[in-house]
Amino acid sequence: MASDPQISKLTYAPDENVMTCPGCGGPCGPHLEHVYVAAREEDREFTYVHVDAKTGEVDTLTPEIPPAGGLGDGRRHRIALTGYCDGCGIEFAVIFTQHKGATHVEVTRINEGPIYQTGRR
C-alpha cells in the first residue's frame, strides 16, 4: 500500500473500459459503494440523499455532510460517487456538479475540504 497517494483525474484503463484508481492508477483496485445527491433547482435549498450501493438503503442527510469538492456548491445539483481502492487504500469521491450550463467533474480525496467518509462498514 502506498504511503500517501495523490489524486489524479478520472481515467480509464486502455482497452479495458474500466475506471482506474485516482490515487495509484491501477485498474483492479477501485470500488464505488455510495451515491450522494445534493438535489435542488437553481440557487434553491438542497435536499440531500444517500444511497448505499451494497445494501440498497436510501436515506436523507443533514446539511453538515454535503457532497462538494473544490468547486463548492455550484448553482444547481451535485452527484458524488464515493469509493476506495484495494491497491493503495485511498478513499475518494468522483463529483459531478451542474454549474452555469456545464457539468464539472472533480476527483477528490475523502476528508479534503467539505467531504464525508465513504461509510465503509
C-alpha positions as a Python dict, from the first residue, in 0.01 Angstrom:
ca = {
    (1, 'M'): (0, 0, 0),
    (2, 'A'): (134, 342, -96),
    (3, 'S'): (207, 580, 189),
    (4, 'D'): (14, 883, 61),
    (5, 'P'): (-107, 857, -298),
    (6, 'Q'): (-203, 1178, -476),
    (7, 'I'): (-535, 1224, -652),
    (8, 'S'): (-538, 1248, -1030),
    (9, 'K'): (-807, 1293, -1292),
    (10, 'L'): (-1074, 1035, -1354),
    (11, 'T'): (-927, 795, -1611),
    (12, 'Y'): (-996, 458, -1770),
    (13, 'A'): (-763, 167, -1841),
    (14, 'P'): (-681, 141, -2213),
    (15, 'D'): (-880, -126, -2398),
    (16, 'E'): (-1045, -244, -2075),
    (17, 'N'): (-1323, 16, -2035),
    (18, 'V'): (-1274, 18, -1656),
    (19, 'M'): (-1211, 308, -1421),
    (20, 'T'): (-859, 333, -1282),
    (21, 'C'): (-786, 438, -925),
    (22, 'P'): (-741, 817, -898),
    (23, 'G'): (-464, 753, -641),
    (24, 'C'): (-241, 477, -779),
    (25, 'G'): (-373, 447, -1136),
    (26, 'G'): (-442, 74, -1102),
    (27, 'P'): (-742, -72, -1288),
    (28, 'C'): (-813, -353, -1041),
    (29, 'G'): (-850, -169, -711),
    (30, 'P'): (-1121, 99, -716),
    (31, 'H'): (-1464, 23, -569),
    (32, 'L'): (-1759, 264, -574),
    (33, 'E'): (-2004, 200, -292),
    (34, 'H'): (-2205, 513, -215),
    (35, 'V'): (-2401, 773, -410),
    (36, 'Y'): (-2469, 1115, -262),
    (37, 'V'): (-2706, 1360, -429),
    (38, 'A'): (-2746, 1725, -342),
    (39, 'A'): (-3070, 1797, -530),
    (40, 'R'): (-3204, 2144, -598),
    (41, 'E'): (-3331, 2380, -859),
    (42, 'E'): (-3110, 2677, -939),
    (43, 'D'): (-2999, 2861, -622),
    (44, 'R'): (-3266, 2695, -403),
    (45, 'E'): (-3217, 2494, -82),
    (46, 'F'): (-3060, 2148, -116),
    (47, 'T'): (-3225, 1816, -40),
    (48, 'Y'): (-2953, 1562, 45),
    (49, 'V'): (-2997, 1194, -40),
    (50, 'H'): (-2762, 900, 17),
    (51, 'V'): (-2781, 554, -145),
    (52, 'D'): (-2568, 267, -16),
    (53, 'A'): (-2493, 64, -330),
    (54, 'K'): (-2414, -250, -128),
    (55, 'T'): (-2727, -263, 87),
    (56, 'G'): (-2970, -59, -122),
    (57, 'E'): (-3052, 161, 178),
    (58, 'V'): (-3164, 514, 95),
    (59, 'D'): (-3167, 797, 346),
    (60, 'T'): (-3164, 1173, 367),
    (61, 'L'): (-2863, 1355, 505),
    (62, 'T'): (-2819, 1661, 716),
    (63, 'P'): (-2666, 1968, 551),
    (64, 'E'): (-2349, 1914, 759),
    (65, 'I'): (-2244, 1634, 520),
    (66, 'P'): (-2257, 1791, 172),
    (67, 'P'): (-2106, 1619, -131),
    (68, 'A'): (-1886, 1907, -251),
    (69, 'G'): (-1534, 1933, -387),
    (70, 'G'): (-1319, 2230, -477),
    (71, 'L'): (-1592, 2387, -692),
    (72, 'G'): (-1822, 2404, -390),
    (73, 'D'): (-2198, 2412, -411),
    (74, 'G'): (-2244, 2530, -768),
    (75, 'R'): (-2582, 2674, -866),
    (76, 'R'): (-2773, 2351, -922),
    (77, 'H'): (-2737, 1987, -824),
    (78, 'R'): (-2438, 1764, -743),
    (79, 'I'): (-2390, 1390, -757),
    (80, 'A'): (-2096, 1227, -580),
    (81, 'L'): (-1981, 867, -608),
    (82, 'T'): (-1756, 765, -320),
    (83, 'G'): (-1524, 471, -300),
    (84, 'Y'): (-1187, 330, -208),
    (85, 'C'): (-900, 139, -369),
    (86, 'D'): (-786, -208, -265),
    (87, 'G'): (-446, -137, -417),
    (88, 'C'): (-339, 183, -241),
    (89, 'G'): (-604, 227, 29),
    (90, 'I'): (-711, 576, -76),
    (91, 'E'): (-1072, 685, -19),
    (92, 'F'): (-1203, 920, -288),
    (93, 'A'): (-1509, 1090, -435),
    (94, 'V'): (-1595, 1149, -800),
    (95, 'I'): (-1816, 1458, -800),
    (96, 'F'): (-2038, 1585, -1083),
    (97, 'T'): (-2157, 1944, -1029),
    (98, 'Q'): (-2403, 2127, -1254),
    (99, 'H'): (-2291, 2491, -1264),
    (100, 'K'): (-2353, 2771, -1514),
    (101, 'G'): (-2463, 2547, -1801),
    (102, 'A'): (-2183, 2292, -1766),
    (103, 'T'): (-2126, 1967, -1580),
    (104, 'H'): (-1798, 1984, -1390),
    (105, 'V'): (-1619, 1661, -1289),
    (106, 'E'): (-1383, 1656, -991),
    (107, 'V'): (-1199, 1380, -811),
    (108, 'T'): (-1101, 1446, -451),
    (109, 'R'): (-972, 1254, -152),
    (110, 'I'): (-1220, 1190, 123),
    (111, 'N'): (-1179, 1439, 410),
    (112, 'E'): (-1015, 1706, 192),
    (113, 'G'): (-1242, 2006, 214),
    (114, 'P'): (-1613, 1967, 284),
    (115, 'I'): (-1636, 1597, 209),
    (116, 'Y'): (-1758, 1296, 404),
    (117, 'Q'): (-1641, 944, 487),
    (118, 'T'): (-1719, 666, 238),
    (119, 'G'): (-1920, 491, 506),
    (120, 'R'): (-1749, 153, 458),
    (121, 'R'): (-1861, -89, 728),
}
